Amino acid sequence: MAPAARSRMALLLRVLCLCAALPVALPARPASVTIGALFTFDSVIGGSARAAIQLAVDDVNRDAAVLRGTNLTVLMQDTKCSGFVGTIQALELMEKKVVAVVGPQSSGIAHVVSHVVNELRVPLLSFAATDPALASAQYPFFVRAAHDDSFQMAAVADVVAHYGWREVTAVYVDDDFGRGAVDALGDALEASRARISHKAPFPPGADRAALGDLLVRANMMESRVFVVHASPDSGLDIFAAAQSLNMMSDGYVWIATDWLAAAVDSLRPANAKKMSLIQGVLTLRQYTPNSDAKRSLVSRLTGGNATASLNAYGLFAYDAVWMAARAIDRFLDDGGNISFSADPRLQDANGSSLRLSTLRVFDQGDQLLQKVMLANFTGVTGRVRFADGRVLINPAYEVLNVGGTGVRRVGYWSNYTRLSVAAPRLPDDGRAPPPSNGSQQQQQLYSVIWPGETTAPPRGWVFPNNGKPLRIGVPYRTTYKQFVSKDSSPDGVSGYCVDVFKAAVALLPYPVPVSFILFGDGVKNPSYSELVQKVADNYFDAAVGDISIVTNRTRIVDFTQPYVESGLVIVSPVKAKSSNEWAFLKPFTPEMWAVTGVFFLFVGAVVWILEHRFNPDFRGSPKKQLVTIFWFSFSTMFFAHRENTVSTLGRFVLIIWLFVVLIINSSYTASLTSILTVQQLSTGIQGLDSLLSSDLPIGFQVGSFAKSYMMQELGVPESRLRELAIDDYAASLQRGPSNGGVAAIVDELPYVELFLSTNCQFRTVGQEFTKSGWGFAFQRDSPLAVDLSTAILTLSENGDLQRIHDKWLNPGTCASQSGDIGAERLNLSSFWGLFLICGVACFIALLIYFARILCQFSEYHREGGSGGDDGGAFPEPVRSVRRPAKLKSIRELMTFVDMKEKEAKLAIRSKSGERRLDRSIGSSASEGPSLSRPSSMSPV
């Protein structure tokens, strides 16, 4: 045999030996594997789950691709809705060596059984235990094959936020299932600035009378939004009790979690009597996308049987069996061997008959648990896969509205899209899908028919009917009691602020009983910041009075719409100053006077230069021309100049200058009038800047926020601040800083207006340097603040607010005081722009004028430079040969400038004519002796 053939034969033998040894290396698959199922057989969830689990086991055994050669069996145990019975049934399942347990449906039982499976290492796959606390690391063998309640509570919170409700009442069963869900609801509501205002827990198995008493107490609270989290077997009793109390009528909102959808889906055929109990209720249903597998399962479970029921929990139970079967299949594929061993810690001591020693630990439980957590398949509920630990991907719910004998879908919710009317797109990997640009995504929910067959969203709250009126804190003012004060009326208080509050409350569509409580000792005005803090601390329900809306207060309470505009202003004393003999000089500063005078002379000189050659009014002897310059300059101040301007450049300069003079005259007149008529500040403080730059003492009202504002925002040292009662304002301002008084007072505008109405010797200076208002303070998220804001706007629009103002706050005897303080001297900075324009205009005019003169002189000089012996148009009897040529040219230029315009043009034309004549004579002489110079040109 050839060597190559021998080598191929050896390789073939080795392959055959390896194939023969392979079955020996992998253990044989067991013929049967047993799983358990724990649930309540005769419950709404259990009835649906029982049929689904059995059908799932049958489908697994028929599928050749799963558990090849191994038969899956299930042992079902009835927990009978009892934690104790459920624990016993779980122990019985453990005796039968099950490798996994599907269930239980109850969160309470799941908490107990999870301790059992932790000890015996058996995975527990629950399809209905939705308490979020079960996801704790305390229960490593608990696997939730459905979505926990934290997701549907997030959906409930989004519905609450969508309609703008701020408070809800939670009605729930008082067990692990209910408490865990309500805790999740509170967390979800907090994220949207809402809250659970009242919790109404009821014990499991509570009868109709107990539920009625519970709802009576809940109905006394202000919230009309009820969130019900209960069991589908007994939850309808809550609505029966609510209907008997007329709580299913207009104005109420009822939101039920997915238990109600499960109960409604199980009502086959529809029960008209039970459906009448829940008309207008919103509920959630776990969303499972449509698929062929889902339709096939529903058809097999309900087809041909009018009483058969299937709800979403049945679908999750079906997928839970498949999850266990696929995990066992992968476990066996990896060579896993199913074995059980005794737990040495479980012994029947002292003759106990509990048979604890029969319980066995599943040795490969950890490996099987790992395979369960690797689940990744498409079931009847959609994609089944775990992410972020032990949480199923793609939580989503349908939002349903109960009406008639069925439900109507009004939207969807998912943790990717939140509320939407479009079905959520659920990705296979659990990651958020890309946002959709469809128009449907802009609408969150379709319209809902609420209890009482109304389509308008209910307000969600009313004033609590618990017999307790609102505790309204009112500042006990000792000054300016027009705003708020104590009196002998039944309410005990009166004033402008109280009347506004009462008028606003009267516009509310519901009664609001109130009790006014004075805050303060009656000796001095109380601290308004402390009053607001009392509201935040729940000592008062609200505060009514002259309370300023400032930043620090808005952080702890809610304010209504302002009913009075307010802000800080400065009050300073004024005194009348008599004018003296030099008062007419005060409108302008010395610099302004000097510059104005210089410009009068400058413009007069410019106009004289521009008009001198054209206008005979600007010619004559040097003395006359100097007088003309001065007269023309200052007569323009009164527009009384008699000289007319004839040149274009002169008129241009004069127009600009007359405009400047008009502005200066008007400003001078207005300033002088103000100086002679208005009062003057006696302290020199003219506004906020001058107040801050000085070191003079400043007064503020007792209890006002002005102190903290000046210290924290403006940096005024506390040593400069003086706390004053309003009654001490006048005396302190009159004494002044030198006599123990203050230079100015900083207070809010409404107080200052009332103070100045009877104290005419004081004025406000500067501008209002804060903008705020007065409002009523309520506890955070109080819906009454919103309704009162609307009422205050109504009062403002219909004029009632102004009428209340005029009733309490009379204008007083002093006249209007605005705009008559602080007349100041006019300085150069106010007019330098005008002077600049005028100066530039003069410069441009002179530049054009002299350019024109130089052009004319150049032309004249060129024409006359080679002339005859006469020396040109300027006769000079004697010319010194020693005189410099430059001096001669300057003199000629000055003489040319002093000429009249007509004379200059005539001289240029004359020179030009003589030059042409000389050229013609010279040309004739060069042609022959017959030509001779005319006799008139011969020398004498």
Order of alpha helices (4+ residues) and beta strands (2+ residues): alpha-beta-alpha-beta-alpha-beta-alpha-beta-beta-alpha-beta-alpha-beta-alpha-beta-alpha-beta-alpha-alpha-beta-alpha-alpha-beta-beta-alpha-beta-beta-beta-beta-beta-beta-beta-beta-beta-alpha-beta-alpha-beta-alpha-beta-beta-beta-alpha-alpha-alpha-beta-alpha-beta-alpha-beta-alpha-beta-alpha-beta-beta-beta-alpha-alpha-alpha-alpha-alpha
